[in-house]
Amino acid sequence: MTGPGPGPLARVAPRYGGGSLVDVLPSALSLFGVPGAVDSLGLAHRLTGVRRLAVLLVDGLGWYQIPTAARYAPTLAGLAATTGFPLTAGFPSTTPTSLVGLGTGVASGAHGVLGFTVRVPGTDRVLTHVDWAGDPDPSRWQPVPTWYERARAAGVAVTVVSRPEFAGSGLTVAANRGGDYRGATGVDALAARMLAALAAGTGPTLVSGYHPDLDRHGHLSGVDSAPWRSAAAAVDTLLARLVDGLPPDAALLVTADHGQLDIPAGHRIDLDADPRLRAGVRVLAGEPRVRYLHVEPGAEADVVAAWTAVLDGAADVLTRAEAVATGWFGPVPEAHLARIGDVVVVCRDTYAVVATRSEPPMVSRLVAYHGADTAAEMTVPLLVVRG
């Protein structure tokens, strides 16, 4: 495990193209000669002779959470110390954006899944990517081929293992199309199905797994709460099972989609309780750490001014053009620009903007959040384990 790096609240830019989550699959699949796959992470020297690859994404396992988890997860701590190094997530640092970034190998602007919730352009509808039944069509909303599709076309056996209830969802199709889907609930089933798929392959094999529980308990109870500690111990059990069961010609890559920050009650700004923040805003999207404000015609300057004054340093308030110019999203094609708010609000430090009346009540009651560009949210691990 490398040195401490920047402080957890330091601002971190996504390192697309050589140091980010989106570089994991193309780097790994370059080992199998998949056309277009480039090893920008320098994995080849660690994986010489590997013919079977497992990639596990642990939701919410940020790089900055590993020292906290280490007390309950000795296998994780040992792997991080000996084989791990940090990557950045894409932006926003949120699950749908990261899952699609991992699957496609491109920045968020290119794949178009630009947040937890986004407005469907030309409408007042807000699409929640984790509750997406297929409208809009995932292949149109997210048009970039996945590395699972590209690997399969190159003769690699590809399996995706995740929760049964996620099969066929819009997000699953957008992120994972091209893989044979296998449902698994709990760490025992997830490990068993991942290892079975690894062993079944007779040629180059890729198995992708997803485990959501650490993130869920962080949201509901906070990082280092008792439920979070139990979830960290379960992650350790999962890792130990996978490491012990790896075939000799296999490797396991462990990564994550984002970290988390506990947000104190005094740092929660309720936009529904302040008419100045509601004025001129037609559609609210994004999430508490990164808000997308779609405004009434002609209201952009007034909304920027009001939010800048009310938040008073708790967030950066930018126009869409200014936000795109930061490079957070990478290049954004014209077809995806309107999914980003006319005004983009990115919270600093441990602040969040909640909406107690216009969003489901549970959203504003969570303990931990993510999405913004602090090191604690943006920095994720890559652990590389040989069989």
N, C-alpha and C positions, 0 to 999 in steps of 0.2 A: 504494500500500500504506500503510495507516494506521500509526500509531506502534506501539511495541513492546508496549503493553498490560501485563497482569500477568506476573509471572515464570512460567516454565513449570510450576512445581510449585504455583502458587497454585490455590485451589479455585474452580471456575467452575460456576455453575448454568445449566442449559439455559434459553434465552430463547425458549420456545415462544410463537408468536403474533406475532413481529415481529423476530426476530433469530436464527432457527435454521434448520437444514437442512429441517425440515418445512414451512417457509414458502416454499421455492423454487418448487415447481410451482404452487401456487395464485397466487403473485405473477406468475409468468410467464404462466400461462393466462388471467389477467384481461385480457391484451392481446387475446385472441381472444373475449372475452365469454362464456367458459364459465360457466354458472350456478354461483353460490356461490364463485367464485374472487375472492379479495381480494388486492390488491397491498400486503401489509403490509411488504414490503421496499423499496417505492418504486422499482420497476424501470421504471415506465412512461416516465419522462422519458428514460431511456437507450435505450429500445427502440421509440420512435415509428416507425411504418411497418413494423415487422417482421412478416412473415407466416410465417416458418419459424424454428423454434427447435430447437437442438440442446442437450441437457443431458448433459454428460459427468461421471461420477463416477469419480475416481481413488482407488482403495482405498489408504488409509494416507497420503494427502497432507495431513497436518495443516498448519495455518497456521504452526506453529512449526518445521516441517520445511522450509519454503520457503527460508529463508536458507541452510540447509545444501545444499539441492538446487541453489541458484542457480549454483554453480560449474560444474555439469554440465548445466544446463538454462537457457540464456539466454532462450529464448522465454518459459518459465514465469516467470522473474525479471522480465522486462519487463512481462508482463501483470499480474503481481501488483503491481508498482510503480505502474502507470498505471490499472488498472481494478479492482483487487481490494479486497475488504474482508472482515473476519472474521465468521463465524457460529458458533453453537454446534451441536454434534451433540445428539441426544437422549441419554438415559441408559438403560442403560449405553452408553458410547461404543464400540460394537462393531458389526461389519458387519451382521449380520442385523437388529438393531434400527434401524440407520440406513437400510438399504435400504428397509425397510418404512415407516419414517418419511417418507422422501423420496416414496415412491410414494403413500402415503395422505394425507400432509399433516397427520397428527395425532401427538400425543405417544405415547410407548411404552405407557403404561397403557391407552390407548384401543385401539390396534391389537393389543396382547397379545403381540407378539414381544419378550419382556422380557429377552433376554440371548442369549449364544452358545449356552448349553444351559439348559434349564429342565425341571423335573419336570412330567410330565403329571399333573394333579390326580387323586386317587383311586387312583394307582398308585405303584409305585417306579421306573417307567421315566423315564429322562432323555432328552429329545428334543434332539438336536444339530441346530440349524436349518440348518446348511450341508450336512448329510447327511440330508435329509428327503425321503423317497420319496413322500409323500402321505398318510401315516397319522401323526397325525390329518389329516382333510380340511382343506386350507388355507383353504377358504372359510368353514369354521366356526371354525377356530383363529384366523384373522385375518378378522373379519367386516366390516371397514370398506371401502367401495368405494374403488378407487384413482382417482387423478386421470387415469390413462390411460383407464379406463372412462368417467369423466365427460367427458373431452375427446372421446372417440370418439362418445359419445352426442350431443355438441354439434356434430358434423360435422367435427372435427379428424382428419386422418390421423395415426395414431400407430404408431410403430415402435420396438421395443426391440432393441438390438444388444448381445450379450454372448457369452460362450464357448458353443460348441455343447453342451458337456456339462451346462450348466445349464438347458437347455430342458426345461420341464415339471416341474422339481423343485418341492417344496413351497414353498421360499423364493421361487423365481421367480414362482410363481402368487400367493403372498401379497403380493409387492411390486409385480409388474409386470403383473398380469392386465389385459387390455384392449388391450395393444399387440400388433402383429404381430411375432413373434420372428424375428430373423435371427442366425445363428451366425457368429462371427468369432474367429479365433485370431491373436493378434499385432497389433502396432500398425498395420501396413499394411492388413490386412484390416478392422480395426475402423474406421479412418479412411475407407476406401473404401466400406464398407457404410453408415456414417453419412451420408457426403456423397451417396451414391446415393439414399438414402431422403429426404434433404432435397430433392434436385433433382426427385424423382419426384412430389412433391405438387403439385397444381394449386390448392389452397386452403390454409387454415391447416394447418400441419404441425408435429408434435412428434416429435423423434427423441431417444431416450435411449440413452446408451452407458455401458459399464462396463469398467474396466481394472483387473485385480487384482494386477499383478506387483510394484509398489512395496511393497505391504503384505507380500507373501509373502517378499521378500528382507529386509525389515526384521525380520520374525519370525525367519527362519532365521539371518541373519548380523549383524543389528544396523543401526541407522541410521548412515549414512555409511560403512558397510563397502564394499568394492569391488563386490560384487554389487548393493548398494543404489544405488551411484553409477551403475552401468550401467543399472539400472532407471529411475533419474531421467532419464538421457539419453534413454532410449526414450520416456518420457512427453513429453519435449521434442519429439522427432520427431513424436509423435502430435499434439501441440498445433499445431506448425507446419503439418502437413498439413491439419488441420481449418481453421485460420485462413486459410491460403492458398486453400482450396477453398470457402469460404463463399459462397453466392449473395448478390447485393447486398441482397436483402430478408430476409436471415437474420441470426441472432445465435447465438452460442455462449456457454453458461453452463457454467463449470467449477467443480466442487465436490468434496467428499470426505466420507467417512463418519466419520473419526476421525484422530487423530495416533497417535504411538507413543512409548514410552519404553524405552530399554535398562534392564534390571534386573540389577544386579550379583549375583554368586553369593552374597555374604554377606547379601543382602536377600531371599532366597527361603526362606520358612517352609514346611516340609514337614509337612502335617497328618497324613500317614500315619506319620510318625516320632515323633509325640508323642501318647501315649494321652489326654492331657488334652483335646486338640482333637478327638479321635474320639468321646469319651464323649458319649452322648446324641444323636448325629447319625445319623439313619436314611438320608437321601438327600442327597448332595452335588451341587450344580449350579452354574451360573454359569461363571466363568472365573477365572484367577489374580488378576486385579485387583479383581474383584467376585464374592464368593462368596455363594451362596444355600444356607443350611443348613436342611433340613427335619428337624425333631427328633422324638424319641420323645415320646409324650404326657406332659405335665407336666415336660419337661426344659428348657423355653425359658429360664427364669431361670438355671439352672445353666450352660447353654451360653453365654449372654451373659457371665456372670461369668468362666467359664474362658477364653474367647477374649479378653476384655478384658484379663485378667491376663497371659496368655501373649504376646499381640501387643504389649502394653505401649506403646501409642502408634503402632504401625506401621499401624493401621487403625482406622476407626470401626466399632463393633459395635453394631447397632441391631436392635430388633424390627421385624417387618414394618410394624406400625402407625407406628412412628417413622420408618421409611424412607419410607413413603408420604407422611407429613406434611411431609417436607422439600420436596416438590414435584418431586423428581427425575423421576418418571414421569408428571407431570401427573395429572389425575383417573384413578383406576383403578376400573373397574366391578367389581361383585361377581364376575362370571364369570372375571375375570382375576387376582383377588387371590391365589389359591392357587398361581399360577405363581411368585410371589415367595417366597423362603424365609421360614420362620418367623423366622429370624435372617438379617440381611443384613450382610456384611462388606465394607467399601469401603476398599481400601488407600490409604494416604497416601504421599507422597513417591515413592521408587523401591522400594517393597516389593511383594511378590507372595506369594500363598499357593498353593503347588503341592501336588499329590497324586501322588507318584511311583509308588504301587502301584495306586491305584483309578482312575486315568485313563490314557489312552495315554501311553507314555513320552515321546513327542515333545513333548507339551504342556509338560512341566517342563524340557525342554532348549532351548526357544526363547530367543532373545536379547532381543528386544523384545516388549512387551505393550501392551495398551490396555484400556479398559473403565471406568476410574474417572473421577473428576471433576476431574483436574488440567487446567490450561490447555493443556498439551502434548497431552493426549488429546482434550479436548473441543472445541478451537477448530479450525474448518475454514474454508477459503477459499470465497468466491464471486467468480469472475472473469467479467466481462461484456464480450464482444467482439462488435462489429458487423461485418457483412460489408462 
